[in-house]
């Protein structure tokens, strides 16, 4: 960035407006533009940015609702999840309509694998269609292992990225937990796991689409629709589009071949997925303790 200021803009201004302009051209995140190099503090701040944002009260409300969604009362749990989803959608509609300023983030999920599984792509589709973020499948070189890993990048406002990351972890954990329960009760083999997991995710996606149709009638929410409310708002978010263009100036689209699906297991997964309730913490009988929205200090 300093070289760009000197050679491109012919200036000696170290950290002024031209330096910010150079950082924008190079895609340097704002937290890395300071003169100090306290990297551990910067990384910690990156985790806290969303919870220290002007919309932290919204996150606290959502966190409380997701805690209520753990209730043993099925009706109360469902209402809590519906209210949380409503608040998320309402925040994004107001933000776009009022052209509010926002801080954008990119969170990289790296499972240290050389392929993205179809159920991971399905979760990414749910995040794009219902949680107001954009997803980019990319590659990241691992210097220690001297190989390239496939990664998932979640891009959006700080608040949306925080929520989407939680939903990704929640769905991944619940999907595996439900499959283990289904496998024990139905004595199926691992061959049917993919079909069951895709069914769980499709069932959950349809449930979200039905809820948004009730909360925002007249909008396009169908799980198979070309443009859901989330997709429409993200497409109209000029700040997000500029942020993505800076990080990925040469994006391309790729189609993936469909996998074989076992109908019986898929339909069972759809049924279980439609009963899935998004909540704040997950502790399954298989010993998995899920992630929660970060605690505020």
N, C-alpha and C positions, 0 to 999 in steps of 0.2 A: 504494500500500500504506500509506503514511504517512497519507494522507487517510482511508482505511478505519479505521485504528487510532484516529484522532482522532474521526471523525464516527460510525462504526458502533459501536466498542467504548468510546468516550468515555474514552480513555486517552492519556497523553503518553509512553508507553513507546516509545522510538525503535526499538530492535532486539531486543525481547524475544520472549516466546512469542506475544503477541498480534500482533506484526509478522509472525512466521512463519505464524500462522493467516490473516492477511490475504493474505499471498503465496500461500498454498495456495488461497484462494478465487479469487484473480485468475489463478492458474496461472503465477506467476513462478518460473522455474527457480532452484534453490538457488544456483548460481554467480553469479547476478545480484542476490543479496540483501545483499551486503556493502556497507559504507560507502564503500569505495574504488571508483573507476570506471576501473580499468586494463583497458579493453576488449580490447586486443591480447593481454594475458596471459590473460584469461578465455577467449578463443577458442582459444588454444594449449592451455590446460588441458582444454578440452572434447574436443580430439583425443586427449589423453593419458589421460583418465579411465579408459577401459577397461583400458589396459595397466598402470595403477597400482592396479587394483582388487585385492581379496583373491583373486580368481581368475586373477591374471596367470600363475600357473604352468600353469593349464589352457590359456590362450591360447598360451603358449610350446610346450606339447606339441602342440597342434593345428598351429601354424606349422611345427614340425619334421616332422610327418606329411605336411603338404601339400607340403613340400619333397621328401620321399621320393616323393610321388606324381608328381614329374617324371621318375622313373626310366624308362629305356628298357625295363626289364623290365616287361612289361605286368602280370604276376601280382603283382609287388611293388608297383607303382603302385596297382593296384586294392585290395590289402590295406591300403595306407596310407590311401587315401580312406575305406574302410570303417571303419577304426579311428578316424579323425578324426570321422566322422559319429556313431559310437558314443559317443565322449567328449562330444560336444555334447549328444546326447540324454540321456545318463546324468546330466550336470550339471543339466539342466533338470528331470528327474524327481526327483532328490534335493532340488533347491531348493524345488519345490512341496510335496513330501511332508513336508519338515522345516520348512516355512514360514520359510525363510531370508530375511533382509532383502536387498533388492536396490536398486540405483540404476537408475532408468529414464531412457531417452533418447529424443529424437525427432530423427531425421536427415532433412532435407528434400533430395530429389533434384530439381533443377530443370534440365531440358534446354533451357530457353528456347523451348519450343514451345507451341502452343495446343491440342494434343491429345495424349492418351496412346495410343500405338500398341498394337495387339492383342498383339504379341509382348512388349511391356513389361508388359501386364496378366498375361500368362502367366508371366513371370518373377516378378511379385509373388505370383501364386498358388503358385508353387514355394516362395518364401520363407515364406509363411504355412503351407503344408502340411508343410514339412520343416525349417525353421530357426527356429522358436519366436519369431516376431515377428508383429506385426499391421501391416497396411498400410492407409493411408487416402489416397485420391486427392483432392487438394485444389486450390486456386487460390492464386496469389501475385501481387500487383500489383507491376509493375516501374515504378518512378518515372521512370527514365531514358528508357525506351521508351514510357511512358504506355500500357501495355497489361497484360493479365492473362495469366500463364502457368499451364499445368497442371503440378502437382507431385506427386511421390510421397513420402509420409511413411512412414518406417520407425520403428516404435515397439516398444520392448522393453527388456530389461536392457542395460546398457552393453556387456557381452560379446556378447550376441546381435545387437545392432545393428551392432557392428563386423564380426562374421562375415557377417551378411546383406548389408551394404554391399559387402563383398569378393565375395560370391557373385554379387550383381547385376552388378558390373563384369565379373567373370569370364565370366558367361553372355552378356552383351551383346557382349563382345569375341570370344568363341569362336564365337558364332552368326554374326557377320558374316564372320569368317575362314573358317569352314567353307563358308559360302555362296559366297564368292569362289572357293574351291577347286572346289566343285561346279560353279559356273558355267563355269569354265575347262575342266573335263574333259567336261562334258555340253553345252556351248554353248547354254545356256538363256537366256531373256530375264529382265529384271527383274520381269516380271509374276508369275513363279512364286516369287519370293523369300519372300513372306509364308507360302506353304504350306510351303516347305522349313524356314524358321525355326521355325514352329510345330511341325513334326515333330521338329526337333532338341530343342526344349524338352520336348515330350511324351516323347520317348525317354529323356531325362535324368531326368525326373520318375519314370518307371516304374522306372528303375534304382535311384533312391533309395528308392522304395517297397519294392522287392524286398529291398534291403539291410536296411531297418528291420524287415521281416517276419522275417528271419533272426536279427537281433540281439535283437528283442523280440517273440517269438511270442505270439500271443493278443491283441496290440494291433491296432487298426485302422489300416492304413497304405496301403491301395490308393489309387492316384492318383485314382481317380474316386469315392472314398468321401466321405461327407458330413462325417465328422470324423476326421481323422488324429490321431496322437499329438500332434503339434505344436499343432493346433487345440484339442484337448482341454485340454492343459496351459495354453495361453494363456487359454482361457475360464475356467479355474479359478484363474488368477493375479489375486487381488483387487487387489494393488498396481498391476499393469498396467492393470486396468480402471478404477481410480480415476484413474490418470495420464491415460488417454485421455479420461475424462469431464471432467477439468479443462481439457484442451486443446480438446476438441470436445464441448460439452454438447448440441449439436443435430445429431447424425449422421443421415444418411439413406442408404438403399441404392438403387442404380441398376442396371438391367440393360442390357447392351450387346448389340447385334445381332451375330450371327455373320457372318463373312466367307466368301467363296467359297474353297474349298480345292481345289488340284490334287492328285489322289490320288498320282500317280507321284512328284512332288517331296516331298509330305508323307511318304510311306513311306521315301523315301531319307533324309530328315531324321531320321525316327525311328531308322533304323539307325545313322546317324552320332552321334545324340544318346546312344544306348545305349552307345556306345564312349567317350563323353566322361568324362574323369577330372578331378575337381576338384583343382587343385594350387596351389602357392604363387605361382608367377610364370608369366606367359605371354609368350612372344616368338614371334610368328608370322612366316612368310615374307613376309607383307604389310607388315611393319615395325611392327606394333603391339606396344608393350611394355606389358603389363598392370600393374595395381596389385597391391600386396602388402599383407599385414598390416603395420601400421606398425612401424618399427624402434624398439626400446627404447633410450633414451639411457642 
